[in-house]
Amino acid sequence: MTRAEDPWATGGAAAGPPPHRPVTAVEDTLDLRLTEELLAVFASDASDASDASDASDVSDTADASDLPPALRRTPAGGPGASTLLDAPGAWHPATTAAGIFRLVPVRLGRDLAVITRWMNDPAVAAFWELAGPEEVTARHLAAQLEGDGRSVPCLGVLDGRAMSYWEIYRADLDPLARHYPARPHDTGVHLLIGGVTDRGRRVGTTLLRAVADLVLDHRPSCARVVAEPDLRNTPSVSAFLSAGFRFSAEVELPEKRAALMIRDRAHRDHL
């Protein structure tokens, strides 16, 4: 599949149960095999946390009135409060060279229009493949918002301005884990920079470093932050390298050949 070369549209997580493919040149590490029982425990923990936070659903604003009924409501607590990811919605803001940055969990009614607009940017659409009407983006977001919290969609807000979209996800619980030797609590990052004026000025590199630091600050069980940009997207791979990630391997995913990028907690003090 041919993709445009945009350094800030790294694409979403792999979907479905693809067959196992070998990993090229991955370091010797734990190859985690998750049992159905373990996945059930994780799902139960997330459900208990959501039930404890509020007994009722929180309706989105009137902006979502044209959505299909199944997409109009977000579960109380939501994945932003997920125990699987240590509540990204509560993480402190990061002070960066580009400004004050924070992750704000997505709300459909508030954020759908702007995320849909970004998804229809040709440079972004080439990687995320979510171009189309709002319902296309809404279904992608709802799959996470109505799930067990293993993936949290967020807006990236820089100095009070929403300018990027992020997905913070449990890579060890994601289909990606079938394609590399995952370790428990590996945390993955997907991103896109929404505004053209924010691209190509090292803003993405700055924010990648900040988000990786936020993950490591707030997820003490996580030893590695991972990403899988398209291998052919040299600017994106370069940005991850500049943000303190290392190139670990080439991995064959269902929709692309990817560069497995890893940011190690153990090497954080040397960056």
Residue frames relative to the residue before (quaternion, step in Angstrom):
aa qw qx qy qz dx dy dz
M 1.0000 0.0000 0.0000 0.0000 0.00 0.00 0.00
T 0.3403 -0.7503 0.5347 0.1880 3.56 -0.83 0.98
R 0.0674 -0.7998 0.5964 0.0033 3.58 -0.88 0.97
A 0.5009 -0.6382 0.4907 0.3178 3.56 -1.10 0.69
E 0.4637 -0.6840 0.4926 0.2729 3.54 -1.15 0.60
D 0.2315 0.7440 -0.5929 0.2032 3.59 -0.04 1.28
P 0.3847 -0.7768 0.4428 0.2291 3.61 -0.50 1.11
W 0.7512 0.4060 -0.2278 0.4679 3.62 1.14 -0.34
A 0.6332 0.4587 -0.3647 0.5057 3.59 1.11 0.53
T 0.0328 -0.8735 0.4856 -0.0063 3.55 0.33 1.26
G 0.5336 -0.6785 0.3873 0.3239 3.59 1.22 -0.09
G 0.5499 -0.6477 0.4409 0.2893 3.50 -1.28 0.55
A 0.6971 -0.4695 0.3478 0.4155 3.51 -1.39 0.06
A 0.5904 -0.5526 0.4452 0.3846 3.54 -1.21 0.46
A 0.2349 -0.7885 0.5575 0.1104 3.57 -1.03 0.78
G 0.7963 0.3248 -0.2312 0.4550 3.50 -1.28 0.52
P 0.5501 -0.6284 0.4439 0.3248 3.59 -1.28 0.15
P 0.0653 -0.8331 0.5482 0.0332 3.63 0.34 1.18
P 0.5827 -0.5743 0.4282 0.3838 3.58 -1.16 0.44
H 0.5875 -0.5827 0.4263 0.3655 3.52 -1.19 0.55
R 0.0670 -0.7699 0.6338 0.0308 3.53 -1.07 0.88
P 0.5472 -0.6330 0.4243 0.3462 3.59 -1.04 0.66
V 0.3472 -0.7016 0.5856 0.2106 3.53 -1.28 0.53
T 0.3236 -0.7621 0.5343 0.1702 3.55 -0.93 0.93
A 0.8868 -0.0105 0.0006 0.4620 3.55 -0.94 0.98
V 0.3128 0.7287 -0.5446 0.2728 3.60 0.89 0.85
E 0.5366 -0.6298 0.4511 0.3345 3.55 -1.04 0.80
D 0.5700 -0.5821 0.4522 0.3629 3.56 -1.19 0.54
T 0.2284 0.7655 -0.5606 0.2181 3.56 -0.54 1.16
L 0.7103 -0.4508 0.3233 0.4333 3.54 -1.31 0.07
D 0.1996 -0.7529 0.6160 0.1182 3.59 -0.87 0.96
L 0.1992 -0.8348 0.5068 0.0812 3.55 -0.01 1.35
R 0.0836 -0.7680 0.6340 0.0341 3.57 -0.89 0.96
L 0.2172 -0.8077 0.5383 0.1037 3.56 -0.37 1.22
T 0.3100 -0.7433 0.5650 0.1791 3.54 -0.89 0.95
E 0.6351 -0.5154 0.4011 0.4123 3.55 -1.24 0.36
E 0.6223 0.5523 -0.3444 0.4348 3.59 1.06 -0.73
L 0.6617 0.5052 -0.3098 0.4593 3.59 0.95 -0.85
L 0.6432 0.5125 -0.3207 0.4699 3.57 0.98 -0.83
A 0.6351 0.5324 -0.3275 0.4539 3.58 1.03 -0.76
V 0.6247 0.5319 -0.3333 0.4645 3.59 1.06 -0.76
F 0.6489 0.5144 -0.3182 0.4616 3.57 0.92 -0.92
A 0.6737 0.5006 -0.3003 0.4531 3.57 0.86 -0.95
S 0.6445 0.5259 -0.3177 0.4550 3.57 1.03 -0.81
D 0.6412 0.5281 -0.3220 0.4541 3.58 0.98 -0.86
A 0.6672 0.4993 -0.3036 0.4620 3.59 0.93 -0.90
S 0.6481 0.5237 -0.3144 0.4548 3.57 1.01 -0.83
D 0.6466 0.5243 -0.3169 0.4546 3.58 0.98 -0.86
A 0.6568 0.5137 -0.3151 0.4532 3.57 0.98 -0.86
S 0.6553 0.5096 -0.3117 0.4623 3.58 0.99 -0.83
D 0.6568 0.5148 -0.3133 0.4534 3.59 0.95 -0.87
A 0.6713 0.5134 -0.3035 0.4400 3.57 1.00 -0.81
S 0.6463 0.5593 -0.3283 0.4021 3.59 1.06 -0.68
D 0.7769 -0.1638 0.1450 0.5903 3.60 1.02 -0.74
A 0.4110 -0.7400 0.4752 0.2402 3.58 -0.91 0.82
S 0.7449 0.3829 -0.2108 0.5040 3.59 1.17 -0.40
D 0.5459 -0.5950 0.4783 0.3452 3.55 -1.31 0.43
V 0.3389 -0.7051 0.5829 0.2196 3.53 -1.26 0.53
S 0.3169 -0.7639 0.5297 0.1881 3.58 -0.60 1.09
D 0.4464 -0.6553 0.5375 0.2869 3.53 -1.18 0.65
T 0.6471 -0.5329 0.3740 0.3967 3.55 -1.27 0.26
A 0.7279 -0.4512 0.2977 0.4219 3.55 -1.33 0.15
D 0.4982 0.6631 -0.4323 0.3538 3.61 1.21 -0.30
A 0.6958 0.4733 -0.2693 0.4683 3.59 1.17 -0.52
S 0.3776 0.7812 -0.4541 0.2022 3.59 1.23 0.05
D 0.6919 0.4780 -0.2896 0.4570 3.59 1.11 -0.52
L 0.5077 0.6522 -0.4250 0.3690 3.59 1.26 -0.01
P 0.6109 -0.5043 0.4361 0.4269 3.58 -1.24 0.31
P 0.6400 -0.5682 0.3387 0.3910 3.63 -0.98 0.72
A 0.6600 0.5320 -0.3273 0.4173 3.59 0.92 -0.81
L 0.7206 0.4367 -0.2482 0.4779 3.60 1.20 -0.41
R 0.5422 0.6753 -0.3766 0.3290 3.59 1.24 0.00
R 0.7645 0.3266 -0.1774 0.5267 3.59 1.16 -0.35
T 0.2334 -0.7482 0.6089 0.1219 3.51 -1.20 0.70
P 0.5098 -0.6586 0.4406 0.3350 3.63 -0.79 0.90
A 0.5657 -0.5931 0.4463 0.3593 3.56 -1.09 0.73
G 0.7409 0.3133 -0.2724 0.5279 3.56 -1.01 0.79
G 0.0348 -0.8539 0.5168 0.0504 3.57 0.81 -1.04
P 0.6868 -0.4890 0.3346 0.4209 3.54 -1.25 0.15
G 0.5252 0.6218 -0.4230 0.3983 3.60 1.17 -0.30
A 0.7167 0.3904 -0.2364 0.5273 3.57 1.24 -0.49
S 0.3408 0.8007 -0.4499 0.2009 3.58 1.28 0.16
T 0.4186 -0.6832 0.5402 0.2574 3.54 -1.02 0.84
L 0.5746 0.6011 -0.3846 0.4006 3.60 1.17 -0.42
L 0.7908 0.2394 -0.1187 0.5507 3.59 1.16 -0.56
D 0.4886 -0.7058 0.4155 0.3009 3.58 1.20 0.44
A 0.6351 -0.6339 0.3147 0.3096 3.54 0.89 1.14
P 0.1142 -0.8294 0.5443 0.0523 3.63 0.38 1.16
G 0.6054 0.5840 -0.3579 0.4053 3.59 1.08 -0.59
A 0.7051 0.4353 -0.2556 0.4980 3.59 1.22 -0.41
W 0.4479 0.6990 -0.4606 0.3140 3.61 1.23 0.01
H 0.5225 -0.6570 0.4445 0.3125 3.57 -1.03 0.79
P 0.5776 -0.5689 0.4375 0.3890 3.62 -1.15 0.43
A 0.3280 -0.7259 0.5713 0.1976 3.55 -1.24 0.50
T 0.3008 -0.7253 0.5911 0.1843 3.56 -0.98 0.88
T 0.0110 0.8158 -0.5745 0.0662 3.58 -0.57 1.19
A 0.6705 -0.4781 0.3751 0.4256 3.56 -1.30 0.13
A 0.6771 0.4834 -0.2867 0.4751 3.59 1.20 -0.49
G 0.7097 -0.3803 0.2667 0.5297 3.59 1.23 -0.33
I 0.6553 -0.4697 0.3952 0.4403 3.56 -1.32 -0.22
F 0.0694 -0.8201 0.5672 -0.0296 3.52 -0.65 1.19
R 0.0788 0.7835 -0.6154 0.0341 3.54 -1.11 0.74
L 0.4103 -0.6694 0.5644 0.2550 3.51 -1.31 0.47
V 0.0755 -0.7881 0.6108 0.0027 3.57 -0.84 1.03
P 0.4296 -0.7175 0.4757 0.2727 3.63 -0.50 1.10
V 0.5333 -0.6618 0.4396 0.2904 3.55 -0.97 0.95
R 0.0880 -0.7147 0.6887 0.0850 3.52 -1.31 0.67
L 0.5203 -0.6868 0.4031 0.3084 3.56 -0.67 1.08
G 0.7156 0.4784 -0.2833 0.4228 3.56 0.67 -1.05
R 0.7026 0.4660 -0.2584 0.4717 3.55 1.06 -0.73
D 0.8316 0.3199 -0.0866 0.4456 3.54 0.87 -1.04
L 0.4715 0.7221 -0.4327 0.2627 3.59 1.19 -0.34
A 0.6642 0.5313 -0.3267 0.4120 3.59 0.83 -0.94
V 0.7064 0.4592 -0.2894 0.4543 3.59 0.80 -0.94
I 0.6523 0.5003 -0.3300 0.4640 3.60 0.97 -0.76
T 0.6150 0.5341 -0.3443 0.4669 3.59 1.06 -0.73
R 0.6358 0.5272 -0.3320 0.4556 3.59 0.95 -0.82
W 0.6595 0.4937 -0.3093 0.4750 3.59 0.94 -0.85
M 0.6619 0.5200 -0.3147 0.4388 3.59 0.93 -0.84
N 0.6909 0.4641 -0.2771 0.4801 3.58 1.19 -0.47
D 0.4210 0.6367 -0.4954 0.4147 3.57 1.26 0.23
P 0.5030 -0.6909 0.4107 0.3177 3.64 -0.60 1.04
A 0.6457 0.5252 -0.3352 0.4414 3.60 0.97 -0.76
V 0.6708 0.4663 -0.2856 0.5010 3.58 1.08 -0.72
A 0.6501 0.5472 -0.3200 0.4190 3.58 0.90 -0.95
A 0.6024 0.5816 -0.3602 0.4113 3.59 1.07 -0.66
F 0.7356 0.3827 -0.2256 0.5114 3.58 1.14 -0.57
W 0.7578 0.3923 -0.2160 0.4745 3.59 0.85 -0.91
E 0.2054 -0.8221 0.5074 0.1566 3.59 1.19 -0.51
L 0.5107 0.6250 -0.4244 0.4104 3.57 0.98 0.94
A 0.2888 0.7548 -0.5335 0.2496 3.59 1.12 0.56
G 0.5051 0.6298 -0.4829 0.3392 3.55 -1.12 0.68
P 0.7476 -0.3780 0.2731 0.4729 3.60 -1.26 -0.24
E 0.7375 -0.4393 0.2863 0.4256 3.55 -1.32 0.25
E 0.5954 0.5937 -0.3732 0.3921 3.60 1.05 -0.70
V 0.6076 0.5569 -0.3608 0.4365 3.61 1.07 -0.66
T 0.6938 0.4478 -0.2693 0.4955 3.57 0.85 -0.97
A 0.6284 0.5593 -0.3398 0.4205 3.58 0.99 -0.83
R 0.6634 0.4983 -0.3173 0.4593 3.59 0.93 -0.81
H 0.6241 0.5294 -0.3383 0.4645 3.58 1.05 -0.73
L 0.6864 0.4721 -0.2808 0.4765 3.58 0.92 -0.89
A 0.6611 0.5300 -0.3145 0.4280 3.59 0.91 -0.92
A 0.5882 0.5779 -0.3729 0.4254 3.59 1.07 -0.65
Q 0.6952 0.4276 -0.2664 0.5127 3.57 1.14 -0.62
L 0.6797 0.5131 -0.2959 0.4326 3.57 0.87 -0.96
E 0.7421 0.3744 -0.2107 0.5146 3.57 1.10 -0.68
G 0.5286 0.6418 -0.4023 0.3832 3.57 1.26 0.14
D 0.7070 -0.4739 0.3344 0.4047 3.54 -1.29 -0.36
G 0.6403 -0.5734 0.3200 0.3986 3.58 1.22 0.23
R 0.4613 0.6858 -0.4629 0.3203 3.60 1.16 0.26
S 0.7512 0.1764 -0.1630 0.6148 3.60 1.33 -0.06
V 0.1113 -0.8055 0.5818 0.0158 3.57 -0.79 1.07
P 0.2216 -0.7711 0.5806 0.1383 3.63 -0.56 1.10
C 0.0286 -0.8176 0.5735 -0.0424 3.56 -0.86 0.99
L 0.3731 -0.6306 0.6161 0.2892 3.50 -1.34 0.37
G 0.2944 -0.7015 0.6148 0.2081 3.52 -1.18 0.66
V 0.1040 -0.8162 0.5684 0.0019 3.57 -0.53 1.21
L 0.0788 -0.8073 0.5846 -0.0151 3.57 -0.57 1.21
D 0.8240 -0.1135 0.0141 0.5549 3.57 -0.54 1.23
G 0.7499 -0.4320 0.2010 0.4590 3.54 0.92 1.00
R 0.6604 0.4903 -0.2959 0.4858 3.58 1.28 0.03
A 0.3690 -0.7109 0.5541 0.2267 3.59 -0.79 1.04
M 0.0949 0.8365 -0.5260 0.1209 3.59 -0.51 1.18
S 0.7889 0.1830 -0.1246 0.5732 3.60 1.21 0.06
Y 0.2749 -0.7297 0.6038 0.1654 3.54 -1.33 0.39
W 0.0723 -0.8041 0.5896 -0.0250 3.56 -0.91 1.01
E 0.1044 -0.7279 0.6676 0.1166 3.50 -1.30 0.49
I 0.1336 -0.7560 0.6393 0.0435 3.52 -0.75 1.16
Y 0.0907 0.8395 -0.5232 0.1151 3.60 -0.50 1.10
R 0.5253 -0.6051 0.5017 0.3259 3.52 -1.30 0.48
A 0.2740 -0.7961 0.5173 0.1532 3.59 -0.15 1.25
D 0.6517 0.5227 -0.3262 0.4423 3.59 1.06 -0.64
L 0.7104 0.3878 -0.2517 0.5307 3.60 1.27 -0.26
D 0.5699 0.6001 -0.3513 0.4378 3.56 1.34 0.09
P 0.6388 -0.5094 0.3892 0.4254 3.64 -1.16 0.34
L 0.5163 0.6366 -0.4162 0.3937 3.62 1.17 -0.42
A 0.6131 0.5881 -0.3488 0.3957 3.60 1.06 -0.72
R 0.5902 0.5647 -0.3737 0.4394 3.61 1.22 -0.29
H 0.7367 0.4445 -0.2030 0.4675 3.56 1.24 -0.40
Y 0.7705 0.1527 -0.1560 0.5989 3.60 1.24 0.14
P 0.5724 -0.5997 0.4152 0.3746 3.63 -1.14 0.42
A 0.1558 -0.8340 0.5259 0.0599 3.55 0.15 1.30
R 0.2426 -0.7271 0.6218 0.1607 3.52 -1.29 0.54
P 0.6312 -0.5399 0.3742 0.4124 3.61 -1.10 0.56
H 0.8508 0.1549 -0.1671 0.4736 3.54 -1.06 0.97
D 0.2750 0.7194 -0.5704 0.2855 3.62 1.12 0.44
T 0.1458 -0.8038 0.5753 0.0412 3.57 -0.84 1.00
G 0.2312 -0.8106 0.5305 0.0893 3.56 -0.72 1.11
V 0.2058 -0.7640 0.6043 0.0934 3.53 -1.30 0.52
H 0.0195 -0.7257 0.6873 0.0252 3.55 -1.08 0.91
L 0.0417 0.8179 -0.5734 0.0211 3.58 -1.05 0.60
L 0.0051 -0.7285 0.6785 0.0944 3.46 -1.43 0.21
I 0.3284 -0.6992 0.5998 0.2084 3.53 -1.16 0.73
G 0.3870 -0.7924 0.4263 0.2017 3.57 -0.49 1.19
G 0.7807 0.3464 -0.1837 0.4865 3.57 0.78 -0.99
V 0.5262 -0.6423 0.4551 0.3218 3.56 -0.95 0.89
T 0.6538 0.5376 -0.3229 0.4235 3.60 0.98 -0.75
D 0.6644 0.4839 -0.3066 0.4800 3.59 1.24 -0.31
R 0.6050 0.5614 -0.3540 0.4398 3.58 1.26 -0.05
G 0.8210 0.2991 -0.1986 0.4439 3.53 -1.23 0.55
R 0.6544 0.4869 -0.3274 0.4770 3.62 1.19 0.32
R 0.5710 -0.6132 0.3490 0.4197 3.57 1.25 0.51
V 0.3649 0.7175 -0.5117 0.3002 3.60 1.21 0.32
G 0.6455 0.5320 -0.3236 0.4422 3.58 0.95 -0.86
T 0.6420 0.5168 -0.3214 0.4663 3.59 0.95 -0.85
T 0.6504 0.5237 -0.3114 0.4536 3.56 0.95 -0.92
L 0.7124 0.4516 -0.2647 0.4675 3.58 0.90 -0.92
L 0.5805 0.5615 -0.3743 0.4556 3.59 1.11 -0.58
R 0.6589 0.4927 -0.3070 0.4784 3.57 0.93 -0.87
A 0.6613 0.5159 -0.3120 0.4463 3.58 0.95 -0.87
V 0.6772 0.4805 -0.3031 0.4676 3.60 0.90 -0.88
A 0.6221 0.5204 -0.3504 0.4685 3.61 0.97 -0.72
D 0.6505 0.5026 -0.3160 0.4737 3.58 0.99 -0.79
L 0.6278 0.5289 -0.3406 0.4584 3.60 1.01 -0.76
V 0.6305 0.5280 -0.3330 0.4613 3.58 0.96 -0.84
L 0.7127 0.4563 -0.2669 0.4610 3.57 0.79 -1.00
D 0.6275 0.5383 -0.3365 0.4508 3.60 1.10 -0.65
H 0.8059 0.3322 -0.1305 0.4724 3.56 0.88 -0.99
R 0.7164 0.3525 -0.2458 0.5496 3.59 1.25 -0.11
P 0.1600 -0.8439 0.5038 0.0918 3.62 0.31 1.21
S 0.6466 0.5189 -0.3298 0.4516 3.61 1.16 -0.45
C 0.6222 0.5530 -0.3303 0.4450 3.57 1.26 -0.32
A 0.1808 -0.8001 0.5667 0.0774 3.56 -0.74 1.08
R 0.8020 0.1794 -0.0775 0.5645 3.59 1.21 -0.39
V 0.2034 -0.7117 0.6581 0.1377 3.52 -1.20 0.75
V 0.1052 -0.8257 0.5541 0.0123 3.58 -0.76 1.04
A 0.0251 -0.7627 0.6457 0.0278 3.54 -1.32 0.40
E 0.1620 -0.7981 0.5757 0.0732 3.57 -1.24 0.47
P 0.0032 0.8146 -0.5790 0.0354 3.60 0.43 1.18
D 0.6428 -0.5024 0.4097 0.4082 3.53 -1.28 0.43
L 0.5153 -0.6775 0.4337 0.2956 3.57 -0.81 1.03
R 0.6761 0.5040 -0.2931 0.4505 3.57 1.09 -0.70
N 0.5992 0.5613 -0.3528 0.4488 3.56 1.26 -0.27
T 0.1797 -0.8460 0.4955 0.0803 3.55 0.41 1.28
P 0.6518 0.5084 -0.3505 0.4404 3.67 0.86 -0.75
S 0.6489 0.5134 -0.3251 0.4579 3.58 1.01 -0.75
V 0.6455 0.5083 -0.3195 0.4722 3.58 0.90 -0.90
S 0.6485 0.5243 -0.3109 0.4559 3.57 0.96 -0.88
A 0.6433 0.5259 -0.3244 0.4520 3.58 1.01 -0.80
F 0.6432 0.5057 -0.3263 0.4734 3.58 0.97 -0.80
L 0.6342 0.5244 -0.3322 0.4609 3.58 0.97 -0.80
S 0.6706 0.4963 -0.2928 0.4671 3.57 0.96 -0.87
A 0.6794 0.4809 -0.2798 0.4784 3.59 1.19 -0.54
G 0.6652 -0.5425 0.2993 0.4166 3.60 1.22 0.23
F 0.5011 0.6082 -0.4504 0.4197 3.58 1.25 0.24
R 0.2529 -0.7336 0.6031 0.1847 3.54 -1.26 0.39
F 0.4745 -0.6362 0.5225 0.3117 3.54 -1.18 0.59
S 0.1768 -0.8232 0.5361 0.0605 3.57 -0.65 1.15
A 0.7989 -0.1684 0.1791 0.5489 3.58 0.86 -0.91
E 0.3975 -0.6110 0.6024 0.3252 3.49 -1.41 0.08
V 0.0505 -0.7996 0.5983 0.0050 3.57 -0.87 0.96
E 0.3370 -0.7325 0.5629 0.1818 3.54 -1.00 0.90
L 0.0692 -0.7950 0.6025 -0.0090 3.57 -0.42 1.28
P 0.6870 -0.4978 0.3079 0.4306 3.62 -1.13 0.39
E 0.7972 0.3211 -0.1561 0.4869 3.59 0.96 -0.83
K 0.8120 0.0639 -0.0179 0.5799 3.62 1.19 -0.15
R 0.3876 -0.6151 0.6080 0.3190 3.49 -1.41 0.16
A 0.1396 -0.8521 0.5044 -0.0005 3.55 -0.48 1.24
A 0.3795 -0.6492 0.6023 0.2680 3.48 -1.38 0.36
L 0.2632 -0.7558 0.5788 0.1566 3.58 -0.61 1.10
M 0.0783 -0.8039 0.5892 -0.0187 3.53 -0.53 1.27
I 0.0767 -0.8129 0.5773 -0.0102 3.58 -0.88 0.96
R 0.1354 -0.7415 0.6526 0.0767 3.53 -1.05 0.89
D 0.2126 -0.8234 0.5207 0.0751 3.57 -0.44 1.25
R 0.4822 -0.6465 0.5076 0.3032 3.56 -0.96 0.87
A 0.6425 0.5663 -0.3265 0.3998 3.58 0.94 -0.89
H 0.7392 0.3978 -0.2222 0.4960 3.60 1.12 -0.61
R 0.3744 0.7809 -0.4519 0.2140 3.56 1.30 -0.03
D 0.6943 0.4925 -0.2888 0.4381 3.59 0.89 -0.86
H 0.6717 0.4981 -0.2982 0.4603 3.59 1.24 -0.28
L 0.5384 0.6405 -0.4014 0.3725 3.60 1.26 -0.08
